[in-house]
Amino acid sequence: MSDNQLRVVWIYPDLLSTYGDQGNVLVVERRARQRRLDVARLDVRSDQPIPTSGDIYLIGGGEDRPQRLAAERLRRDGGLQRAVENGAIVFSVCAGYQILGHEFINDLGQREPGLGLLDVVSVRGEGARCVGDVLGDVDARLGLPPLTGFENHQGVTHLGPTARPLAQVRFGNGNGTGDGTEGAYNDTVFGTYMHGPVLARNPLIADLLLKLALDVNALPPTDDHWYEALRNERIAAAQQPA
């Protein structure tokens, strides 16, 4: 962070905002302002260059063709990769999660190169689509409460040796591999299949992104009453018999 201003970048809202994931950038912005941080938010459309000086980058989900277009443009642009090299934090959802990996299957049934920012490979699942509420236990190294979200995907994402599972699911499918993993992360890059939007359901993940960007161990407390009410409702729903 420079000039005492937190720079939050929302990537390609015109292509990757199908499932309400733009709510994630709203939550990050809101929780930063609650801590009296000076926040500059930039929404970058797919015909615009990705700035390399952001602190937190968010990328959401989308349909198959917009996902392919987004991957093509992000590869050509190269700005997100350079931002990560500069120490930026990235949080991605669903199609965005797959794009950050090494490759995924596009709308033409072909293997589409990703950005290689996460050590994951995504393929198309052969079984039923993964749809419904998910509850999982976040990797203990992150020190976060259980993950709650809503999945809606056909993808199956396999983690390589340098990617850690974001969570182990209690209910739901997550990465779709059958091993109970959900999402992936390394030091600065995070991916998940969870919608919701996921940061509204899990505000402490938003706080984690802020702490990483600010390089601090703690943030001033804030009112989480609304968030906790939503979390409790969705966690209870995830545990109801189908």
C-alpha positions as CSV (number, residue, x, y, z in Angstrom):
1,M,0.0,0.0,0.0
2,S,1.4,3.4,-0.9
3,D,0.3,7.0,-0.4
4,N,-1.7,5.7,2.6
5,Q,-4.5,4.5,0.3
6,L,-5.8,1.0,-0.1
7,R,-6.4,0.2,-3.8
8,V,-9.1,-2.4,-4.5
9,V,-9.5,-3.6,-8.1
10,W,-12.6,-5.4,-9.4
11,I,-11.6,-7.3,-12.6
12,Y,-13.9,-7.5,-15.6
13,P,-17.4,-6.8,-14.1
14,D,-18.7,-6.9,-17.7
15,L,-17.6,-10.6,-18.2
16,L,-17.3,-12.1,-14.7
17,S,-20.1,-10.9,-12.5
18,T,-22.9,-13.3,-13.3
19,Y,-23.6,-14.7,-9.9
20,G,-23.5,-11.6,-7.7
21,D,-19.8,-11.9,-6.9
22,Q,-19.5,-8.1,-7.2
23,G,-20.8,-8.2,-3.7
24,N,-17.3,-9.3,-2.7
25,V,-15.7,-6.0,-3.7
26,L,-18.5,-4.1,-1.8
27,V,-17.7,-6.1,1.3
28,V,-14.0,-5.5,1.1
29,E,-14.6,-1.8,0.5
30,R,-17.1,-1.5,3.3
31,R,-15.0,-3.3,5.9
32,A,-12.0,-1.2,5.0
33,R,-14.0,2.0,5.4
34,Q,-15.3,0.8,8.8
35,R,-11.7,0.8,9.9
36,R,-11.3,4.4,8.6
37,L,-9.0,3.3,5.8
38,D,-8.8,5.5,2.7
39,V,-10.0,3.2,-0.1
40,A,-9.8,3.7,-3.8
41,R,-11.9,1.2,-5.8
42,L,-11.3,0.7,-9.5
43,D,-13.7,-1.4,-11.7
44,V,-11.7,-2.5,-14.7
45,R,-13.7,-3.6,-17.8
46,S,-12.4,-6.2,-20.2
47,D,-11.4,-3.5,-22.8
48,Q,-9.2,-1.7,-20.2
49,P,-5.7,-2.5,-19.0
50,I,-5.3,-4.1,-15.6
51,P,-3.4,-1.7,-13.3
52,T,-0.3,-3.2,-11.6
53,S,-0.3,-1.0,-8.5
54,G,-3.4,-2.4,-6.8
55,D,-3.4,-3.9,-3.3
56,I,-6.3,-6.3,-3.5
57,Y,-7.8,-7.8,-6.8
58,L,-11.1,-9.5,-6.9
59,I,-12.4,-11.6,-9.8
60,G,-15.8,-13.4,-10.0
61,G,-17.7,-16.1,-11.7
62,G,-19.3,-16.2,-15.2
63,E,-20.5,-18.4,-18.0
64,D,-18.2,-20.5,-20.2
65,R,-17.7,-18.1,-23.1
66,P,-17.1,-15.0,-21.0
67,Q,-14.7,-17.0,-19.0
68,R,-12.7,-17.9,-22.1
69,L,-12.7,-14.3,-23.3
70,A,-11.6,-13.1,-19.8
71,A,-8.7,-15.6,-19.8
72,E,-7.6,-14.6,-23.2
73,R,-7.5,-10.9,-22.3
74,L,-5.9,-11.4,-19.0
75,R,-3.1,-13.5,-20.6
76,R,-2.5,-10.8,-23.2
77,D,-2.6,-8.0,-20.7
78,G,-0.2,-9.5,-18.1
79,G,-1.1,-6.9,-15.6
80,L,-2.5,-9.2,-13.0
81,Q,0.6,-11.4,-13.0
82,R,2.8,-8.4,-12.6
83,A,0.7,-7.1,-9.7
84,V,1.1,-10.5,-7.9
85,E,4.8,-10.3,-8.5
86,N,4.6,-6.9,-6.8
87,G,3.0,-8.5,-3.8
88,A,-0.7,-7.9,-4.5
89,I,-3.5,-10.1,-3.0
90,V,-5.9,-11.8,-5.3
91,F,-9.3,-13.4,-4.4
92,S,-11.1,-15.3,-7.1
93,V,-14.5,-17.1,-7.4
94,C,-15.6,-20.0,-9.6
95,A,-14.7,-19.1,-13.2
96,G,-12.1,-16.6,-11.9
97,Y,-10.7,-19.4,-9.7
98,Q,-10.2,-21.6,-12.7
99,I,-8.6,-18.8,-14.7
100,L,-6.0,-18.4,-12.1
101,G,-4.9,-22.0,-12.5
102,H,-2.7,-23.6,-15.1
103,E,-5.6,-24.5,-17.4
104,F,-9.4,-25.3,-17.7
105,I,-11.8,-26.6,-20.2
106,N,-13.4,-23.8,-22.2
107,D,-16.8,-23.5,-23.9
108,L,-15.4,-25.1,-27.1
109,G,-14.4,-28.2,-25.1
110,Q,-10.7,-27.3,-25.5
111,R,-8.0,-26.9,-22.9
112,E,-7.6,-23.2,-22.2
113,P,-4.4,-21.9,-20.6
114,G,-4.8,-20.0,-17.4
115,L,-2.6,-17.5,-15.6
116,G,-0.6,-20.0,-13.5
117,L,-1.0,-18.0,-10.3
118,L,-2.5,-21.0,-8.5
119,D,-1.1,-24.5,-8.8
120,V,-4.4,-26.0,-10.0
121,V,-5.9,-27.6,-13.1
122,S,-9.6,-27.7,-13.8
123,V,-11.5,-30.1,-16.0
124,R,-15.2,-30.6,-16.6
125,G,-17.0,-33.1,-14.3
126,E,-18.8,-36.1,-15.7
127,G,-21.5,-36.4,-13.0
128,A,-24.2,-34.1,-11.8
129,R,-23.6,-30.4,-11.5
130,C,-22.5,-29.3,-8.0
131,V,-25.3,-27.0,-6.7
132,G,-26.2,-26.0,-3.2
133,D,-25.1,-24.7,0.1
134,V,-21.6,-25.7,1.3
135,L,-20.1,-25.8,4.8
136,G,-16.5,-26.4,5.4
137,D,-13.6,-26.0,7.8
138,V,-11.0,-23.5,6.7
139,D,-7.3,-24.5,6.7
140,A,-6.2,-24.0,10.3
141,R,-3.2,-22.0,9.2
142,L,-5.5,-19.2,8.3
143,G,-7.2,-19.0,11.7
144,L,-10.7,-18.5,10.3
145,P,-14.1,-19.8,11.3
146,P,-16.0,-22.3,9.1
147,L,-16.6,-21.4,5.5
148,T,-20.1,-21.0,4.2
149,G,-21.1,-20.5,0.6
150,F,-23.2,-21.6,-2.4
151,E,-21.7,-23.6,-5.2
152,N,-23.0,-23.9,-8.8
153,H,-20.4,-25.4,-11.1
154,Q,-19.6,-28.4,-13.3
155,G,-15.9,-28.0,-12.8
156,V,-13.5,-30.4,-11.1
157,T,-10.3,-28.7,-9.8
158,H,-7.2,-30.7,-9.0
159,L,-4.6,-29.1,-6.7
160,G,-0.9,-29.4,-7.4
161,P,1.8,-29.6,-4.7
162,T,2.2,-25.9,-4.1
163,A,-1.5,-25.2,-3.6
164,R,-3.2,-25.7,-0.2
165,P,-6.9,-26.4,0.1
166,L,-8.8,-23.4,1.3
167,A,-11.2,-25.7,3.3
168,Q,-12.3,-29.2,3.9
169,V,-16.0,-29.6,3.3
170,R,-18.5,-31.1,5.8
171,F,-21.5,-30.6,3.4
172,G,-21.3,-30.0,-0.3
173,N,-18.8,-30.8,-3.1
174,G,-16.2,-28.1,-3.2
175,N,-13.5,-28.8,-5.8
176,G,-15.4,-31.8,-7.0
177,T,-12.5,-34.3,-6.8
178,G,-14.1,-36.4,-4.1
179,D,-11.4,-35.7,-1.6
180,G,-13.4,-33.1,0.4
181,T,-11.3,-30.1,-0.5
182,E,-12.7,-26.7,-1.4
183,G,-10.8,-23.9,-3.1
184,A,-7.1,-23.4,-3.0
185,Y,-4.6,-20.8,-1.9
186,N,-0.9,-19.9,-1.7
187,D,0.6,-17.0,0.1
188,T,-1.2,-14.2,-1.7
189,V,-3.6,-15.8,-4.1
190,F,-7.0,-17.4,-3.2
191,G,-9.6,-19.3,-5.1
192,T,-13.0,-20.8,-4.2
193,Y,-16.1,-22.1,-5.9
194,M,-18.2,-20.4,-3.3
195,H,-20.8,-17.7,-4.2
196,G,-23.1,-16.1,-1.7
197,P,-21.4,-13.6,-2.2
198,V,-18.8,-15.5,-0.2
199,L,-17.3,-12.5,1.5
200,A,-20.7,-11.4,2.8
201,R,-21.1,-14.8,4.3
202,N,-17.5,-14.9,5.5
203,P,-16.4,-11.4,6.5
204,L,-13.3,-12.6,8.3
205,I,-12.0,-13.7,4.9
206,A,-12.4,-10.1,3.7
207,D,-10.5,-9.0,6.8
208,L,-7.8,-11.5,6.1
209,L,-7.3,-10.0,2.6
210,L,-7.1,-6.5,4.3
211,K,-4.5,-7.7,6.8
212,L,-2.4,-9.2,4.1
213,A,-2.6,-6.1,2.0
214,L,-1.8,-3.9,5.0
215,D,0.8,-6.3,6.4
216,V,-0.7,-6.2,9.9
217,N,-1.7,-9.0,12.3
218,A,-5.0,-7.4,13.5
219,L,-7.6,-4.9,12.5
220,P,-9.8,-2.7,14.8
221,P,-13.0,-4.4,15.7
222,T,-16.2,-3.7,13.8
223,D,-19.9,-4.5,14.1
224,D,-20.5,-8.0,12.7
225,H,-24.1,-8.4,13.9
226,W,-25.6,-8.5,10.3
227,Y,-22.9,-10.8,9.0
228,E,-23.3,-13.2,11.9
229,A,-27.0,-13.4,11.4
230,L,-26.5,-14.3,7.7
231,R,-23.8,-16.8,8.6
232,N,-25.9,-18.6,11.2
233,E,-28.8,-18.8,8.8
234,R,-26.8,-20.2,6.0
235,I,-24.8,-22.6,8.2
236,A,-28.1,-24.0,9.5
237,A,-29.5,-24.3,6.0
238,A,-26.4,-26.3,4.9
239,Q,-26.9,-28.8,7.6
240,Q,-30.6,-29.5,6.8
241,P,-31.3,-32.9,5.1
242,A,-31.7,-32.6,1.4
